[in-house]
Amino acid sequence: MVDSISACEVVIAGAGPAGLATALYLLRARPDLRGRVVALEKSAHPRFKTCAGGLIPKTLLALEELDLPLEVPAAIVTRGEAHTPAGTVRLERGGETLCTIIRRDEFDARLARAAREAGLIIAEHTRVLDVEQTSERVRIETDRGAIDSQLLVGADGSGSRVRASVFPGGKESLGRALMADIAVDPERAPEFKDHCYRFDFRCVSAGVPGYAWSFPCIVDGTPHLNVGIYDQHPRATGAAGGEQALMLTELRAAFPELPLYMLENRTQPFRAFPIRWFNPRDSYVMGRVLLAGDAAGVDPLMGEGISCAFEHGKLAARAIAATLEGDRAALKGYDRALHRGHVGRKLRKLKFAARHFYGARHRRFFRLARLSLRAQEIGVDWYNGVRHTDERSMRALVALWARAIFFRAPVR
Ligand SMILES: Cc1cc2nc3c(=O)[nH]c(=O)nc-3n(C[C@H](O)[C@H](O)[C@H](O)COP(=O)(O)OP(=O)(O)OC[C@H]3O[C@@H](n4cnc5c(N)ncnc54)[C@H](O)[C@@H]3O)c2cc1C
């Protein structure tokens, strides 16, 4: 029972990347909190998570910062191909890794092991049900009793119970993605032969504001493709139930060479899951409660959320450490950082991009995006957070592009 856990300073709801990154950064800064930070997890590691498992270079920088070797099987991607309504774009960055594809059960279990070693207590099979707070404490009700704490981090994913209990109302910004793993012959699949991932945005013209993907991955030691489709506005694509059918049709159209009819006739299972995306009108702090990761909202354009989970975790850890040391303004600073800091600024730009690339004039924007290879390279480096490019100002990025175009300067 969780009520037997005493002397707890910080409770984290959810032991996914956001919750575990918060714990890892916090216990690194404050090792004296060992045994006094508790994560409540409804499931148990290793647990399945509906996710393609693509780690952008930004996430690997966070792992490096935490001195955490990956230590799980991964497929490395060095090339990309995107079909758009305005033509095809191919990208390569001199053989550098564009994406590292892992399985979430293995990756999250690896993070959980590191967090436990650092002193996090993970109460598994414990579901958060409700949250109440006073000016002094937060009380978290779970299906295994109640626990009191000074601070609570809601890192319990897109359908966050903490968010629903503490941050009621507001516009829901929920996208949806569905995916399946298909066994392939690595000698024949371009994803394995060319170390490449493939995207297809042509579904936007058919009414699915998003994209289909095909990533190489290793499932139980054997080569597979993780294929799926993201829809930023699932209700926009049809009446209840209709949206999934349209998503499956568009997924099949994107990769006609794969046996995806098996998803439509349900002989091959697929998984669907919501993705909460960043809405600048949201609040991320209420009293003694903070939101992180999907519970707060992530990238609206691509639905990428693992790098965000680490960024949020780092900022949350900093704010928690400062609060415990008596800084009363630190939690407000977390809210400000998520809105106005480099993560917030990046997510705002991605929201802007999603509005245009997935809007009525999407062809025009895809045409624009195809015009300059240099701009594509800078855009990919920025998106991937390579060498922290995503923390540079818009002005610095435009200057970089101008130097590359007019003086043929390298973009790195
Ligand atoms: C199909 C699909 C593909 C995706 N592909 C990618 C990708 O390739 N790359 C990428 O970066 N992102 C991807 N994402 C997004 C990514 O999965 C999320 O952004 C990421 O998992 C967010 O981490 P998190 O820790 O915030 O939430 P989660 O990973 O959802 O973790 C939340 C944790 O909280 C637990 N929990 C939930 N409710 C409760 C409760 N009431 N009580 C206790 N515990 C609870 C859950 O069991 C879970 O362990 C994808 C998402 C989908 C749906």
The ligand as an SDF file (V2000), in Angstrom:
LIG
                    3D

 53 58  0  0  0  0  0  0  0  0999 V2000
    1.5770    5.6940  -32.2790 C   0  0  0  0  0  0  0  0  0  0  0  0
    2.5210    6.6650  -31.6180 C   0  0  0  0  0  0  0  0  0  0  0  0
    3.8090    6.7990  -32.1110 C   0  0  0  0  0  0  0  0  0  0  0  0
    4.7080    7.6760  -31.4940 C   0  0  0  0  0  0  0  0  0  0  0  0
    5.9700    7.7310  -31.9770 N   0  0  0  0  0  0  0  0  0  0  0  0
    6.8710    8.5420  -31.3680 C   0  0  0  0  0  0  0  0  0  0  0  0
    8.2290    8.5660  -31.8090 C   0  0  0  0  0  0  0  0  0  0  0  0
    8.6250    7.8520  -32.7260 O   0  0  0  0  0  0  0  0  0  0  0  0
    9.0880    9.3930  -31.1780 N   0  0  0  0  0  0  0  0  0  0  0  0
    8.6920   10.1980  -30.1390 C   0  0  0  0  0  0  0  0  0  0  0  0
    9.5120   10.9640  -29.6130 O   0  0  0  0  0  0  0  0  0  0  0  0
    7.4120   10.1820  -29.6990 N   0  0  0  0  0  0  0  0  0  0  0  0
    6.5040    9.3680  -30.2690 C   0  0  0  0  0  0  0  0  0  0  0  0
    5.2290    9.3130  -29.7990 N   0  0  0  0  0  0  0  0  0  0  0  0
    4.8870   10.1290  -28.6220 C   0  0  0  0  0  0  0  0  0  0  0  0
    5.4700    9.4950  -27.3600 C   0  0  0  0  0  0  0  0  0  0  0  0
    5.0150    8.1610  -27.2490 O   0  0  0  0  0  0  0  0  0  0  0  0
    5.0590   10.3020  -26.1300 C   0  0  0  0  0  0  0  0  0  0  0  0
    5.2580   11.6600  -26.3740 O   0  0  0  0  0  0  0  0  0  0  0  0
    5.8630    9.8820  -24.9030 C   0  0  0  0  0  0  0  0  0  0  0  0
    5.5450    8.5560  -24.5460 O   0  0  0  0  0  0  0  0  0  0  0  0
    5.5370   10.8180  -23.7460 C   0  0  0  0  0  0  0  0  0  0  0  0
    6.1330   10.3480  -22.5470 O   0  0  0  0  0  0  0  0  0  0  0  0
    5.3830   10.5850  -21.1570 P   0  0  0  0  0  0  0  0  0  0  0  0
    6.2820   10.0530  -20.1150 O   0  0  0  0  0  0  0  0  0  0  0  0
    4.9120   11.9840  -21.0760 O   0  0  0  0  0  0  0  0  0  0  0  0
    4.0520    9.7120  -21.2500 O   0  0  0  0  0  0  0  0  0  0  0  0
    3.9020    8.1360  -21.3720 P   0  0  0  0  0  0  0  0  0  0  0  0
    5.0020    7.5430  -22.1270 O   0  0  0  0  0  0  0  0  0  0  0  0
    2.5040    7.9230  -21.8520 O   0  0  0  0  0  0  0  0  0  0  0  0
    4.0440    7.6370  -19.8680 O   0  0  0  0  0  0  0  0  0  0  0  0
    3.0300    7.8520  -18.9450 C   0  0  0  0  0  0  0  0  0  0  0  0
    3.1250    6.7910  -17.8800 C   0  0  0  0  0  0  0  0  0  0  0  0
    2.1150    7.0360  -16.9130 O   0  0  0  0  0  0  0  0  0  0  0  0
    1.4250    5.8380  -16.5920 C   0  0  0  0  0  0  0  0  0  0  0  0
    0.0750    6.2360  -16.1910 N   0  0  0  0  0  0  0  0  0  0  0  0
   -0.9250    6.6980  -16.9630 C   0  0  0  0  0  0  0  0  0  0  0  0
   -2.0090    6.9850  -16.2250 N   0  0  0  0  0  0  0  0  0  0  0  0
   -1.6770    6.6910  -14.9350 C   0  0  0  0  0  0  0  0  0  0  0  0
   -2.3680    6.7900  -13.6920 C   0  0  0  0  0  0  0  0  0  0  0  0
   -3.6260    7.2380  -13.6240 N   0  0  0  0  0  0  0  0  0  0  0  0
   -1.7160    6.4090  -12.5660 N   0  0  0  0  0  0  0  0  0  0  0  0
   -0.4220    5.9580  -12.6160 C   0  0  0  0  0  0  0  0  0  0  0  0
    0.2660    5.8410  -13.7710 N   0  0  0  0  0  0  0  0  0  0  0  0
   -0.3480    6.2220  -14.9180 C   0  0  0  0  0  0  0  0  0  0  0  0
    1.4840    5.0320  -17.8810 C   0  0  0  0  0  0  0  0  0  0  0  0
    1.3430    3.6380  -17.6300 O   0  0  0  0  0  0  0  0  0  0  0  0
    2.8620    5.3910  -18.4280 C   0  0  0  0  0  0  0  0  0  0  0  0
    3.8590    4.5110  -17.9370 O   0  0  0  0  0  0  0  0  0  0  0  0
    4.2990    8.4540  -30.3890 C   0  0  0  0  0  0  0  0  0  0  0  0
    3.0040    8.3220  -29.8860 C   0  0  0  0  0  0  0  0  0  0  0  0
    2.1140    7.4540  -30.5000 C   0  0  0  0  0  0  0  0  0  0  0  0
    0.7190    7.3360  -29.9460 C   0  0  0  0  0  0  0  0  0  0  0  0
  1  2  1  0
  2  3  1  0
  2 52  2  0
  3  4  2  0
  4  5  1  0
  4 50  1  0
  5  6  2  0
  6  7  1  0
  6 13  1  0
  7  8  2  0
  7  9  1  0
  9 10  1  0
 10 11  2  0
 10 12  1  0
 12 13  2  0
 13 14  1  0
 14 15  1  0
 14 50  1  0
 15 16  1  0
 16 17  1  0
 16 18  1  0
 18 19  1  0
 18 20  1  0
 20 21  1  0
 20 22  1  0
 22 23  1  0
 23 24  1  0
 24 25  2  0
 24 26  1  0
 24 27  1  0
 27 28  1  0
 28 29  2  0
 28 30  1  0
 28 31  1  0
 31 32  1  0
 32 33  1  0
 33 34  1  0
 33 48  1  0
 34 35  1  0
 35 36  1  0
 35 46  1  0
 36 37  1  0
 36 45  1  0
 37 38  2  0
 38 39  1  0
 39 40  1  0
 39 45  2  0
 40 41  1  0
 40 42  2  0
 42 43  1  0
 43 44  2  0
 44 45  1  0
 46 47  1  0
 46 48  1  0
 48 49  1  0
 50 51  2  0
 51 52  1  0
 52 53  1  0
M  END
$$$$
